[in-house]
């Protein structure tokens, strides 16, 4: 077997192993049944307070019953709608107007926050932890019934102020406002009308009752707690939260981190996030907590104790992000809103040094072109240009290996069965001609990290969600919906459901094009003379075609474009070095080989060896 065929087999085998490893380490997410709503008691319905206020809800009215009956303040902006319950002042009802559950324009809006008592309860709660001589009855808690002091609807131009008088000289107020996107500003104030000073500490909580109903459990995707404390990014999955150390007699498990300058903490899903952002530049305590008895996951921000003298008023302001993880929006909050490292709330993965710049280029190309599919193709051109110098050397080396075939054959004849002598003389020939026989593997090696990084970008960024291309390709983040099963829509029955065995067998148009482009790229060179090698090469494009058929269609578009560009590059480089690829001859030779006959596989014209 000649060295070029060895290199091609090595490169192909390496690529094949990478795909197998990908499926092994990153298996498709298994569907998870939505959790059934559990019974709610008077002590476990609301979110648990910080440990210093754990029994604030003792004897309270069950929130599961009171929440639907409590008065609500509507939330209505161009991008979100929902409501705030006056019971506890929780922000617990929020939908995103720009996003729907499915591609159907009449499908439901994506719901981010859900009231207590409903499946997947998920909400934000603010309050004060008592200090000094104050007790839990002296401060507002999760079941406090607030009154509206100002405003009827929370909108861009109309903030809302809630009020609660504890009847013991302390008057609490909470003012909520919202910006053009997804950022709430929450200002908590306490007026001390008594005769002695009081001490208390403001806090914020985001709580989830049970794991999210749509949890994907995909290894490549982080779902759970995401936060940053003093420049360090922290990610904790739900399964890890259940293994945190127990911190109190009630069985709460928690991880507590002290921040000195800046930070934030919240829950992240694939495309959505709810994050507490205390006042930056000041110390606070970040808490990740799981309460096993009630199956409540929560994050907290606790701010330092404030002492309010008699006749004085003190306040504390923080922010709450509740919305879609849009790159431009989050970057603006980081760069203009002063939230350090907020862009890292997007799950860039291990290859962040590639995924970040790749996404930026893709985002700019999409803004310029106006079609995400064409932007992916344009990105492929950009990436090919960047790696062209290295790829060019590789293709030139492969072409020169072709030119050395006559001399290699002569060496084999002279060496006979002396393998050691043959290897020594071949290495000397490569050295004299300045040819690297392993250079053919470089294009594959270059593509591996790029492929993984682009997969991550397409899988996790919301900009690809429901992004259309042309025709039947209406969502580049999902597999190709067309199928051989119904002849790509010509037959009057539906295609198999994605993820099913039939869908893996009856692939769509894009995977077929992928297999064809890989096959044509393979035909730039003659098939190996060894029957086993020839069989491996013959099957490889079609194996990849089925293996990648279930990947996001945007990724398959990239692979097809990459194969096409690589084919043209290799063809031109080989042509420039005196070797015209006999594509049709190689195809015909492969067909004859299957029939048990032989045919010429290479151009009979020999080009002079270039030094």
C-alpha positions in Angstrom: 0.0 0.0 0.0 1.4 3.4 -0.9 1.9 6.1 1.8 -0.8 8.4 0.5 -3.4 5.7 0.8 -2.1 5.0 4.3 -2.6 8.6 5.2 -6.0 8.7 3.7 -7.1 5.6 5.7 -5.6 7.1 8.8 -7.4 10.4 8.4 -10.7 8.7 7.6 -10.4 6.3 10.5 -9.5 9.2 12.8 -12.6 11.1 11.7 -14.7 8.0 12.0 -13.5 7.4 15.6 -14.1 11.1 16.5 -17.8 10.7 15.4 -18.1 7.5 17.3 -16.6 9.2 20.4 -19.0 12.1 19.9 -22.0 9.8 20.1 -20.5 8.0 23.1 -19.7 11.0 25.1 -22.6 13.2 23.8 -25.5 10.9 23.4 -28.8 12.4 22.2 -30.9 13.7 25.1 -33.5 11.3 26.4 -37.0 12.7 26.8 -37.9 13.3 30.4 -41.5 13.1 31.6 -42.7 16.2 33.3 -42.8 15.9 37.1 -46.2 15.5 38.6 -47.2 18.4 40.9 -46.8 17.4 44.5 -49.0 18.2 47.4 -48.2 21.6 48.9 -48.4 22.3 52.6 -48.5 25.5 54.6 -44.8 25.3 55.4 -43.3 24.2 52.0 -45.3 26.1 49.4 -43.2 29.2 49.2 -39.5 29.3 48.4 -37.4 28.7 51.5 -35.8 31.8 52.9 -32.1 32.0 53.8 -31.2 29.8 56.7 -31.5 32.7 59.2 -35.1 33.0 58.2 -36.0 29.4 57.6 -39.2 29.4 59.7 -40.7 32.6 58.4 -43.4 30.6 56.7 -44.5 28.6 59.8 -48.3 28.7 60.1 -48.7 30.7 56.9 -51.6 30.2 54.5 -50.8 27.7 51.9 -49.5 29.6 48.9 -50.8 26.9 46.5 -54.3 27.9 47.5 -53.8 31.6 48.1 -51.7 32.4 45.0 -54.5 32.0 42.4 -56.9 34.1 44.6 -54.4 36.9 45.4 -54.6 40.1 43.5 -52.1 40.5 40.6 -50.4 43.4 38.9 -50.0 42.9 35.1 -46.6 43.0 33.4 -46.8 44.2 29.8 -43.9 45.4 27.6 -43.1 44.9 23.9 -41.1 41.7 24.8 -42.7 40.2 27.8 -46.1 39.8 29.5 -47.2 38.3 32.8 -48.0 39.4 36.3 -46.8 39.8 39.9 -48.7 38.3 42.8 -49.3 40.5 45.8 -48.9 37.5 48.0 -45.2 37.8 48.8 -44.7 40.2 45.9 -43.3 37.3 43.8 -42.5 37.8 40.1 -43.9 34.4 39.1 -45.7 34.7 35.8 -43.7 35.6 32.7 -44.0 34.8 29.0 -41.7 35.9 26.2 -43.5 37.6 23.4 -40.8 37.0 20.8 -40.6 33.2 21.2 -43.1 30.5 20.6 -42.9 26.8 21.7 -42.9 25.5 18.1 -42.6 26.8 14.6 -46.4 27.0 14.4 -47.2 30.8 14.5 -50.3 30.0 16.6 -48.4 27.9 19.2 -48.1 29.1 22.8 -45.6 31.7 23.8 -42.6 30.4 25.7 -43.3 30.6 29.4 -40.3 31.4 31.6 -41.8 31.8 35.2 -44.7 29.9 36.7 -46.7 30.5 39.8 -46.6 28.2 42.9 -49.0 25.3 42.7 -48.6 24.7 39.0 -46.3 22.2 37.4 -42.8 23.5 37.1 -43.3 26.4 39.6 -40.4 28.9 39.0 -40.3 32.4 40.4 -38.3 35.3 41.9 -38.8 36.5 45.5 -37.4 39.4 47.4 -37.4 40.2 51.1 -35.5 41.1 54.3 -33.9 38.8 56.8 -34.3 40.0 60.4 -31.4 40.9 62.6 -31.0 42.1 66.1 -34.2 42.1 68.1 -36.4 41.7 65.0 -38.3 38.4 64.4 -39.7 36.9 61.2 -43.1 38.4 61.9 -41.5 41.9 61.8 -40.2 41.6 58.2 -42.0 40.8 54.9 -41.9 37.1 53.9 -43.1 34.9 51.1 -46.7 35.0 52.3 -46.8 38.7 53.1 -49.9 40.4 51.6 -48.6 43.6 50.0 -50.7 46.5 48.8 -50.3 48.6 45.7 -48.9 52.0 46.6 -48.4 53.3 43.0 -49.0 52.0 39.5 -51.5 49.6 38.0 -49.4 47.8 35.3 -45.7 47.3 35.2 -44.6 48.6 31.8 -41.6 50.4 30.3 -42.8 53.8 31.4 -44.8 52.9 34.6 -43.0 51.3 37.5 -45.0 49.7 40.3 -44.5 50.2 44.1 -45.8 47.8 46.7 -46.2 48.6 50.4 -46.4 46.7 53.7 -46.7 48.1 57.2 -45.7 45.7 59.9 -47.7 47.7 62.5 -44.6 47.9 64.7 -43.0 51.0 63.3 -41.5 49.7 60.1 -42.9 50.5 56.7 -41.6 48.4 53.8 -41.8 49.3 50.1 -40.7 47.6 47.0 -40.5 49.4 43.6 -40.2 47.4 40.4 -39.3 48.6 37.0 -38.4 46.9 33.7 -36.4 48.0 30.6 -36.8 47.4 26.9 -35.6 43.8 27.1 -35.5 41.4 30.1 -34.0 43.3 33.0 -36.1 44.1 36.1 -34.8 46.6 38.7 -36.0 46.0 42.3 -35.6 48.6 44.9 -36.4 47.6 48.5 -36.8 50.3 51.2 -37.6 50.3 54.8 -38.8 53.3 56.8 -38.2 53.2 60.5 -40.9 55.3 62.3 -40.1 53.7 65.7 -37.9 55.1 68.5 -35.0 52.6 68.2 -32.8 51.5 65.4 -33.2 48.2 63.7 -31.0 45.8 61.7 -32.0 43.7 58.8 -30.5 42.3 55.5 -32.0 42.4 52.0 -32.0 39.3 49.9 -33.2 37.9 46.6 -34.2 34.4 45.7 -35.0 32.5 42.5 -36.7 29.2 43.2 -37.7 26.1 41.1 -40.0 23.5 42.5 -38.5 20.3 41.1 -36.3 20.0 38.0 -37.5 21.8 34.9 -40.1 19.8 33.0 -38.2 20.2 29.7 -34.7 19.3 31.2 -32.7 17.8 28.4 -29.9 16.0 30.4 -27.5 16.4 27.5 -23.8 16.1 28.4 -22.7 18.9 26.0 -25.3 21.3 27.5 -25.1 22.9 30.9 -28.5 23.3 32.7 -28.7 24.4 36.3 -27.0 27.1 38.3 -24.7 29.5 36.5 -23.0 32.4 38.3 -19.9 34.5 38.6 -18.2 35.6 41.8 -15.2 37.9 41.7 -14.2 36.9 38.1 -14.7 33.1 38.6 -17.5 31.4 36.6 -19.3 28.7 38.5 -21.7 26.0 37.0 -23.6 23.5 39.0 -26.0 20.9 37.5 -29.2 20.0 39.3 -27.9 16.5 40.0 -24.9 18.1 41.7 -27.1 20.3 43.8 -28.7 17.3 45.4 -25.2 16.2 46.6 -24.3 19.5 48.3 -23.5 19.3 52.1 -26.3 19.7 54.6 -26.1 23.1 56.3 -29.0 23.2 58.8 -31.3 21.1 60.9 -34.0 21.3 58.4 -31.9 19.3 55.9 -31.2 22.1 53.4 -28.1 21.5 51.3 -26.1 24.4 50.1 -22.9 25.9 48.8 -22.1 29.4 50.1 -19.7 31.8 48.4 -18.6 35.2 49.6 -18.2 37.9 46.9 -16.2 41.0 47.5 -16.6 43.1 44.4 -19.0 41.8 41.7 -21.0 38.8 40.6 -24.4 37.3 39.8 -26.1 33.9 40.1 -29.2 32.3 38.6 -30.7 29.3 36.7 -29.9 28.7 33.1 -31.8 26.6 30.6 -30.7 25.9 27.0 -32.1 29.2 25.7 -33.5 31.0 28.8 -32.2 32.3 32.1 -33.3 33.9 35.4 -30.5 35.6 37.2 -30.1 37.6 40.4 -27.7 40.6 40.0 -27.0 42.5 43.2 -25.5 45.9 43.2 -22.0 45.6 41.6 -18.9 46.8 43.3 -20.2 45.8 46.7 -19.9 42.5 48.7 -22.6 40.0 48.8 -23.2 36.3 49.5 -24.1 33.9 46.8 -26.0 30.7 47.8 -26.8 27.6 45.8 -29.4 25.6 47.8 -31.5 22.4 47.5 -34.2 21.5 50.0 -34.8 17.8 49.6 -37.9 17.7 51.8 -39.8 19.9 49.3 -37.7 19.3 46.2 -36.9 23.0 45.8 -33.9 24.2 44.0 -32.9 27.8 44.6 -30.3 30.4 44.4 -29.9 33.4 46.7 -28.1 36.7 46.9 -27.7 38.0 50.5 -26.5 41.5 51.0 -24.9 42.9 54.1 -26.9 43.9 57.2 -28.3 47.4 57.1 -28.9 49.4 60.3 -31.8 51.9 60.1 -31.8 54.5 62.8 -35.1 55.8 64.2 -36.8 58.2 61.9 -34.6 57.2 58.9 -35.1 55.2 55.7 -32.7 52.8 54.1 -32.9 51.1 50.7 -31.2 48.5 48.6 -31.3 48.1 44.8 -30.7 45.0 42.7 -31.6 43.6 39.3 -33.2 40.5 37.9 -32.7 39.2 34.4 -35.5 37.0 33.2 -35.5 36.2 29.5 -33.8 34.8 26.5 -30.1 34.4 26.3 -29.6 36.6 23.3 -26.0 37.4 22.6 -26.5 41.1 21.7 -28.8 41.7 24.7 -26.5 40.0 27.2 -23.4 41.6 25.8 -25.1 45.0 26.2 -25.9 44.3 29.8 -22.2 43.4 30.3 -20.6 46.3 28.4 -23.1 49.0 29.1 -24.9 47.8 32.2 -21.7 47.0 34.2 -22.4 43.3 34.8 -18.9 41.8 34.6 -18.6 38.5 32.6 -22.3 38.3 31.9 -21.7 37.0 28.3 -20.3 33.8 29.9 -23.9 33.0 31.0 -24.1 31.6 27.5 -22.7 28.0 27.5 -19.7 28.4 25.2 -18.2 25.0 26.3 -14.6 23.7 26.5 -13.8 25.2 23.1 -14.8 28.7 24.2 -11.7 30.2 22.5 -13.2 28.9 19.2 -17.0 29.1 19.9 -16.9 32.8 20.9 -15.1 34.1 17.7 -17.0 31.6 15.5 -20.3 32.8 16.8 -19.3 36.5 16.4 -18.4 35.9 12.8 -21.6 34.0 12.2 -23.7 36.7 13.9 -22.1 39.4 11.8 -22.5 37.5 8.6 -26.2 36.8 9.4 -26.7 40.5 10.1 -25.1 41.3 6.7 -26.8 38.6 4.6 -30.1 38.2 6.4 -30.2 34.4 6.2 -28.6 32.1 8.8 -28.2 29.2 6.3 -26.3 31.4 3.9 -24.4 32.9 6.8 -23.2 29.4 7.7 -22.0 28.8 4.2 -20.2 32.2 4.2 -18.7 31.2 7.6 -17.4 28.0 6.0 -15.6 30.2 3.3 -14.1 32.3 6.1 -12.8 29.3 8.0 -11.4 27.8 4.9 -9.5 31.0 4.1 -8.1 31.1 7.6 -6.7 27.6 7.5 -5.8 27.8 3.8 -2.0 28.2 4.3 -1.8 25.0 6.3 -4.3 23.2 4.1 -2.5 24.3 1.0 0.8 22.8 2.3 -1.1 19.6 3.0 -2.7 19.4 -0.4 0.6 20.2 -2.1 2.2 17.4 -0.1 -0.5 15.0 -1.2 -0.1 16.1 -4.8 3.7 15.6 -4.6 3.2 12.2 -3.1 1.4 11.4 -6.3 4.4 12.6 -8.3 6.7 10.3 -6.3 4.7 7.2 -7.1 7.0 6.0 -9.9 10.1 6.4 -7.7 8.3 4.7 -4.8 7.4 1.7 -7.0 11.0 1.5 -8.1 12.2 1.5 -4.5 9.8 -1.4 -3.7 11.1 -3.4 -6.6 14.7 -2.9 -5.5 14.1 -3.6 -1.8 12.0 -6.7 -2.5 11.1 -8.3 0.9 13.5 -6.2 2.9 11.0 -4.0 4.7 13.7 -2.2 6.8 15.6 -1.2 3.7 12.5 -0.1 2.0 11.4 2.2 4.9 14.9 3.7 5.2 15.1 4.5 1.5 11.5 5.9 1.5 12.3 8.2 4.4 15.4 9.4 2.6 13.4 10.0 -0.6 10.8 12.0 1.4 13.6 14.0 3.0 15.3 14.7 -0.4 12.1 15.8 -2.0 10.9 17.7 1.0 7.6 15.8 1.2 5.8 15.0 4.5 3.8 11.8 4.1 1.7 12.6 7.1 0.6 16.0 5.8 -2.6 14.5 4.4 -4.0 14.1 7.9 -3.8 17.8 8.7 -7.1 18.9 7.0 -9.0 16.3 9.1 -7.2 17.3 12.3 -8.0 21.0 11.6 -11.6 20.2 11.1 -12.2 18.3 14.4 -12.1 21.3 16.8 -13.8 23.5 14.3 -16.6 21.0 13.9 -17.0 20.6 17.7 -17.1 24.4 18.2 -19.6 25.0 15.4 -21.7 22.2 16.8 -21.8 23.9 20.1 -22.7 27.3 18.6 -25.5 25.8 16.6 -26.8 23.7 19.5 -26.8 26.3 22.3 -27.2 29.8 20.9 -30.8 31.1 20.6 -30.0 32.9 17.4 -30.1 29.5 15.6 -33.3 28.4 17.3 -36.1 28.3 14.6 -33.7 30.1 12.2 -34.9 29.3 8.6 -32.9 28.5 5.5 -34.9 27.8 2.4 -37.9 25.7 1.6 -38.5 22.9 4.0 -35.5 23.9 6.2 -37.3 26.1 8.7 -35.1 25.4 11.8 -31.4 25.1 11.4 -31.0 24.0 15.0 -33.1 20.8 14.3 -32.4 17.8 12.0 -33.5 17.9 8.4 -37.3 17.2 8.6 -37.5 15.7 5.1 -37.4 11.9 4.7 -37.1 9.1 2.2 -40.0 7.5 4.0 -42.5 9.8 2.2 -40.2 10.6 -0.8 -39.5 14.0 0.7 -43.1 15.0 1.0 -44.4 13.6 -2.3 -46.3 10.8 -0.6 -49.4 11.6 1.5 -48.0 10.5 4.9 -45.9 12.1 7.5 -42.2 11.6 8.0 -41.0 9.6 11.0 -40.7 11.4 14.3 -37.2 12.8 14.9 -35.1 10.6 17.1 -37.0 7.4 16.1 -35.3 4.4 14.5 -37.2 5.1 11.2 -35.9 8.6 11.2 -32.3 7.3 11.4 -32.9 5.0 8.5 -35.1 7.2 6.2 -32.8 10.2 6.2 -33.5 13.6 4.5 -32.1 15.6 1.6 -29.2 17.2 3.5 -27.7 14.0 4.8 -27.9 12.5 1.3 -26.1 15.6 -0.1 -23.5 15.2 2.6 -22.8 11.6 1.6 -22.6 12.5 -2.1 -20.1 15.4 -1.5 -17.9 13.1 0.7 -18.0 10.4 -2.0 -17.0 12.9 -4.8 -14.2 14.2 -2.7 -13.0 10.7 -2.2 -13.0 10.2 -6.0 -10.3 12.8 -6.5 -7.9 9.9 -5.9 -7.9 6.3 -7.2 -9.3 3.7 -4.8 -6.6 1.7 -2.9 -5.5 -1.4 -4.6 -6.0 -3.5 -1.4 -9.6 -4.9 -1.4 -10.1 -4.3 2.3 -9.0 -0.7 2.1 -11.1 -0.2 -1.0 -14.2 -1.5 0.8 -13.6 0.8 3.8 -13.3 3.8 1.5 -16.4 2.8 -0.5 -18.6 2.5 2.6 -17.3 5.5 4.6 -19.3 8.3 2.9 -22.6 6.4 3.4 -21.8 5.5 7.0 -21.2 9.2 7.7 -24.3 10.1 5.9 -26.5 8.1 8.3 -24.5 8.9 11.4 -24.8 12.7 10.8 -28.3 12.6 9.5 -29.7 13.3 13.0 -27.5 16.3 13.6 -28.7 19.9 13.4 -29.3 20.8 9.8 -27.2 23.9 10.1 -24.2 21.7 11.0 -24.9 19.5 8.0 -25.1 22.6 5.8 -21.6 23.5 7.0 -20.2 20.0 6.3 -21.7 20.0 2.8 -20.2 23.4 2.1 -16.9 22.4 3.6 -16.7 19.2 1.5 -17.6 21.2 -1.7 -14.9 23.9 -1.0 -12.3 21.2 -0.1 -13.1 19.3 -3.3 -12.5 22.5 -5.4 -9.3 23.3 -3.5 -7.8 19.9 -3.9 -8.7 19.7 -7.5 -7.1 23.0 -8.4 -4.0 22.3 -6.3 -3.5 18.9 -7.8 -4.0 20.3 -11.3 -1.4 23.0 -10.6 1.1 20.3 -9.8 0.7 18.5 -13.1 -1.7 15.8 -11.8 -5.2 16.1 -13.3 -7.6 14.0 -11.1 -9.4 11.5 -13.2 -12.7 11.6 -11.3 -14.8 9.8 -13.9 -12.1 7.2 -14.3 -11.9 6.6 -10.6 -15.7 6.3 -10.4 -15.8 3.9 -13.3 -12.9 1.9 -11.8 -14.8 1.6 -8.5 -17.8 0.3 -10.3 -15.8 -2.2 -12.3 -14.1 -3.4 -9.1 -17.4 -4.3 -7.7 -18.1 -6.3 -10.8 -14.8 -8.2 -10.4 -13.0 -6.5 -13.3 -10.2 -4.0 -13.4 -9.7 -0.8 -15.2 -7.1 2.0 -15.3 -7.4 4.2 -12.2 -5.0 7.0 -12.9 -4.1 9.4 -15.7 -1.6 7.6 -17.9 0.2 10.9 -18.5 3.1 11.2 -16.0 4.1 14.7 -14.9 7.8 15.5 -14.2 8.7 15.4 -10.5 9.0 18.9 -9.1 11.8 19.6 -6.7 
